[in-house]
Amino acid sequence: MSDDSGISGHTRSVVVTTICCLAGIAAGVVSAAYVGTDPVDAASTTGVLVMGAFVVAQFPLYKVIGVGDFGVKDNLYVAFLTFTLWFISYTVLATSGVQLVA
């Protein structure tokens, strides 16, 4: 099972999943550094905007590396997985009292 880019379906899945996970974790760290980790800061929607920017930034990257022919299900997968890892990493940083300097 190969698509036009010459990579197998399994390799494509691993690449997309890895990039989603790394983007979600990076979005969590950037949110913690940019927005802050205090309880008042966590109520800000700016962290969600940071996460959204990381979701949107992935799609051109997928096209560059040759795995960018996505359907609706794939787009939802990218958004959900990035959101999930962002939520987990930002929550861990916020509840552990870590202070990151922007």
Backbone as JSON, one array per atom type, in Angstrom:
{
  "sequence": "MSDDSGISGHTRSVVVTTICCLAGIAAGVVSAAYVGTDPVDAASTTGVLVMGAFVVAQFPLYKVIGVGDFGVKDNLYVAFLTFTLWFISYTVLATSGVQLVA",
  "N": [[0.85, -1.18, 0.0], [1.05, 1.84, -1.14], [1.34, 5.37, -1.49], [1.4, 8.28, -3.66], [3.78, 9.48, -2.91], [5.66, 7.56, -2.45], [6.09, 6.36, -0.01], [5.26, 3.93, 2.48], [2.01, 3.06, 3.83], [2.13, 2.57, 6.56], [4.53, 3.84, 7.35], [3.87, 6.47, 6.72], [1.81, 6.9, 8.58], [3.24, 6.69, 11.0], [5.0, 8.86, 10.76], [3.19, 11.06, 10.67], [1.9, 10.78, 13.16], [4.08, 11.07, 14.93], [4.93, 13.71, 14.37], [2.61, 15.12, 15.11], [2.5, 14.55, 17.88], [4.94, 15.66, 18.81], [4.53, 18.33, 18.06], [2.33, 18.96, 19.67], [3.42, 18.73, 22.26], [5.42, 20.67, 22.09], [3.78, 22.91, 21.7], [2.53, 22.99, 24.18], [4.69, 23.62, 25.88], [5.47, 26.1, 24.8], [3.11, 27.52, 25.27], [3.12, 27.51, 28.07], [5.43, 29.01, 28.52], [4.87, 31.43, 27.21], [2.25, 32.25, 27.99], [2.08, 31.6, 30.71], [2.11, 29.89, 33.92], [0.57, 30.17, 36.14], [-2.52, 29.86, 38.02], [-4.33, 31.89, 37.26], [-3.32, 32.63, 34.79], [-3.75, 30.29, 33.36], [-6.42, 30.39, 32.75], [-6.63, 31.94, 30.54], [-7.35, 32.37, 27.06], [-5.33, 32.47, 25.28], [-3.42, 30.47, 25.29], [-4.76, 28.41, 23.99], [-4.92, 29.52, 21.47], [-2.22, 29.48, 20.78], [-1.85, 26.71, 20.63], [-3.57, 26.19, 18.47], [-2.2, 27.51, 16.44], [0.02, 25.85, 16.21], [-1.21, 23.56, 15.25], [-2.15, 24.41, 12.73], [0.28, 25.06, 11.53], [1.4, 22.62, 10.98], [0.36, 21.48, 8.61], [1.47, 22.62, 6.15], [4.03, 21.61, 6.54], [3.66, 18.84, 6.34], [3.01, 18.67, 3.63], [5.46, 19.43, 2.49], [7.15, 17.32, 3.24], [5.93, 15.28, 1.93], [3.59, 13.87, 2.7], [1.07, 14.98, 2.61], [-1.59, 14.62, 1.62], [-4.47, 14.85, 2.77], [-7.59, 13.8, 4.18], [-10.82, 14.57, 5.62], [-11.0, 13.05, 7.98], [-8.29, 12.59, 8.55], [-7.41, 15.23, 9.01], [-8.91, 15.85, 11.3], [-7.77, 13.99, 13.03], [-5.11, 14.93, 13.24], [-5.57, 17.44, 14.45], [-6.87, 16.63, 16.84], [-4.97, 14.93, 18.11], [-2.79, 16.66, 18.43], [-3.98, 18.61, 20.07], [-4.54, 17.01, 22.33], [-1.96, 16.24, 23.29], [-0.93, 18.79, 23.74], [-2.68, 19.68, 25.77], [-2.14, 17.84, 27.85], [0.66, 18.26, 28.32], [0.74, 21.04, 28.9], [-0.93, 21.12, 31.13], [0.5, 19.52, 32.97], [2.81, 21.11, 33.28], [1.6, 23.44, 34.33], [0.41, 22.57, 36.74], [2.55, 21.65, 38.18], [3.97, 23.78, 38.98], [6.03, 24.92, 37.57], [8.16, 27.47, 36.37], [8.56, 29.05, 33.48], [10.64, 31.02, 31.44], [9.97, 33.39, 29.02]],
  "CA": [[0.0, 0.0, 0.0], [1.86, 3.04, -1.28], [0.71, 6.51, -2.13], [2.23, 8.9, -4.69], [5.08, 9.94, -2.39], [6.58, 6.45, -2.41], [6.25, 5.79, 1.34], [4.19, 3.0, 2.81], [0.97, 3.58, 4.71], [2.6, 2.51, 7.96], [5.52, 4.9, 7.53], [3.11, 7.72, 6.71], [1.13, 7.0, 9.87], [4.24, 6.94, 12.04], [5.49, 10.23, 10.59], [2.13, 11.99, 11.07], [1.7, 10.66, 14.61], [5.25, 11.65, 15.6], [4.9, 15.17, 14.24], [1.5, 15.6, 15.95], [2.89, 14.47, 19.3], [5.98, 16.65, 19.08], [3.91, 19.65, 17.95], [1.5, 19.16, 20.86], [4.29, 18.98, 23.41], [6.03, 21.99, 21.88], [2.73, 23.91, 21.94], [2.35, 23.08, 25.63], [5.83, 24.33, 26.45], [5.37, 27.5, 24.36], [1.99, 28.11, 26.01], [3.56, 27.74, 29.44], [6.4, 30.09, 28.53], [4.28, 32.67, 26.72], [1.06, 32.62, 28.76], [2.39, 31.45, 32.13], [1.61, 28.66, 34.54], [-0.26, 30.48, 37.3], [-3.93, 29.54, 37.78], [-4.98, 32.99, 36.53], [-2.84, 32.54, 33.41], [-4.34, 29.12, 32.71], [-7.78, 30.72, 32.31], [-6.52, 32.71, 29.31], [-7.53, 31.61, 25.82], [-4.14, 32.64, 24.46], [-2.79, 29.15, 25.18], [-5.48, 27.67, 22.95], [-4.5, 30.1, 20.19], [-0.89, 28.95, 20.52], [-2.05, 25.34, 20.18], [-4.15, 26.26, 17.14], [-1.13, 27.88, 15.52], [0.83, 24.66, 15.99], [-1.99, 22.66, 14.39], [-2.15, 24.96, 11.37], [1.65, 25.04, 11.01], [1.78, 21.26, 10.58], [-0.1, 21.07, 7.28], [2.51, 22.87, 5.13], [5.15, 20.7, 6.79], [3.29, 17.55, 5.76], [3.12, 18.78, 2.17], [6.88, 19.49, 2.15], [7.77, 15.99, 3.38], [5.27, 14.36, 1.01], [2.48, 13.09, 3.26], [0.05, 15.99, 2.85], [-2.88, 14.4, 0.98], [-5.32, 14.51, 3.9], [-9.03, 13.92, 4.14], [-11.4, 15.15, 6.83], [-10.62, 12.21, 9.12], [-6.88, 12.86, 8.85], [-7.32, 16.57, 9.6], [-9.41, 15.75, 12.68], [-6.77, 13.24, 13.78], [-3.99, 15.84, 13.52], [-6.03, 18.44, 15.42], [-7.15, 15.99, 18.13], [-3.74, 14.45, 18.74], [-2.02, 17.83, 18.85], [-4.69, 19.16, 21.22], [-4.38, 16.12, 23.48], [-0.61, 16.36, 23.84], [-0.82, 20.15, 24.27], [-3.42, 19.72, 27.03], [-1.4, 17.07, 28.86], [1.93, 18.91, 28.68], [0.48, 22.32, 29.56], [-1.48, 20.82, 32.45], [1.6, 19.07, 33.84], [3.63, 22.28, 33.6], [0.85, 24.38, 35.16], [0.15, 22.04, 38.07], [3.8, 21.37, 38.88], [4.53, 25.04, 39.44], [7.21, 25.27, 36.78], [8.18, 28.82, 35.85], [9.36, 29.15, 32.26], [10.87, 32.4, 31.03], [9.79, 33.52, 27.57]],
  "C": [[0.88, 1.23, 0.0], [1.05, 4.15, -1.9], [1.71, 7.13, -3.1], [3.61, 9.29, -4.19], [6.09, 8.8, -2.29], [6.8, 5.87, -1.02], [5.05, 4.91, 1.64], [3.18, 3.67, 3.74], [1.39, 3.6, 6.17], [3.59, 3.63, 8.25], [4.84, 6.26, 7.59], [2.42, 7.94, 8.05], [2.08, 7.32, 11.01], [4.75, 8.38, 11.96], [4.45, 11.23, 11.07], [1.93, 11.96, 12.58], [2.86, 11.29, 15.37], [5.22, 13.17, 15.54], [3.78, 15.76, 15.09], [1.88, 15.62, 17.43], [3.93, 15.52, 19.65], [5.43, 18.07, 19.01], [3.04, 19.95, 19.17], [2.33, 19.46, 22.09], [4.95, 20.35, 23.29], [5.02, 23.11, 22.13], [2.48, 24.07, 23.43], [3.47, 23.85, 26.3], [5.79, 25.81, 26.06], [4.22, 28.19, 25.08], [2.4, 28.43, 27.44], [4.54, 28.9, 29.52], [5.77, 31.43, 28.18], [3.13, 33.16, 27.6], [1.36, 32.6, 30.26], [1.76, 30.21, 32.69], [0.83, 28.93, 35.83], [-1.71, 30.12, 37.0], [-4.67, 30.64, 37.02], [-4.58, 32.94, 35.06], [-3.5, 31.38, 32.66], [-5.76, 29.38, 32.22], [-7.78, 31.51, 31.0], [-6.72, 31.82, 28.09], [-6.32, 31.72, 24.89], [-3.41, 31.3, 24.28], [-3.45, 28.3, 24.11], [-5.11, 28.21, 21.57], [-3.11, 29.62, 19.8], [-1.0, 27.52, 19.99], [-2.63, 25.31, 18.77], [-3.11, 26.62, 16.09], [-0.24, 26.68, 15.22], [0.1, 23.64, 15.12], [-1.91, 23.14, 12.94], [-0.76, 24.88, 10.75], [2.08, 23.65, 10.53], [1.44, 20.94, 9.13], [0.87, 21.43, 6.16], [3.72, 21.94, 5.3], [4.88, 19.33, 6.2], [3.4, 17.57, 4.25], [4.59, 18.77, 1.73], [7.51, 18.1, 2.22], [7.03, 14.92, 2.59], [4.18, 13.5, 1.57], [1.24, 13.97, 3.45], [-1.28, 15.79, 2.18], [-3.87, 13.9, 2.03], [-6.78, 14.66, 3.57], [-9.51, 14.53, 5.45], [-10.97, 14.36, 8.07], [-9.17, 12.45, 9.53], [-6.7, 14.23, 9.5], [-7.81, 16.56, 11.04], [-8.42, 15.01, 13.57], [-5.6, 14.14, 14.19], [-4.4, 16.84, 14.59], [-6.24, 17.8, 16.8], [-5.87, 15.56, 18.84], [-2.87, 15.61, 19.22], [-2.66, 18.47, 20.07], [-4.44, 18.31, 22.47], [-3.0, 16.25, 24.12], [-0.35, 17.76, 24.38], [-1.48, 20.21, 25.65], [-2.65, 19.0, 28.14], [-0.14, 17.81, 29.29], [1.71, 20.25, 29.38], [-0.09, 22.11, 30.96], [-0.4, 20.38, 33.42], [2.48, 20.25, 34.24], [2.91, 23.25, 34.54], [0.66, 23.87, 36.58], [1.41, 21.74, 38.85], [4.49, 22.63, 39.37], [5.79, 25.45, 38.72], [7.07, 26.7, 36.29], [9.12, 28.87, 34.66], [9.47, 30.61, 31.87], [10.78, 32.46, 29.51], [10.99, 34.16, 26.93]]
}
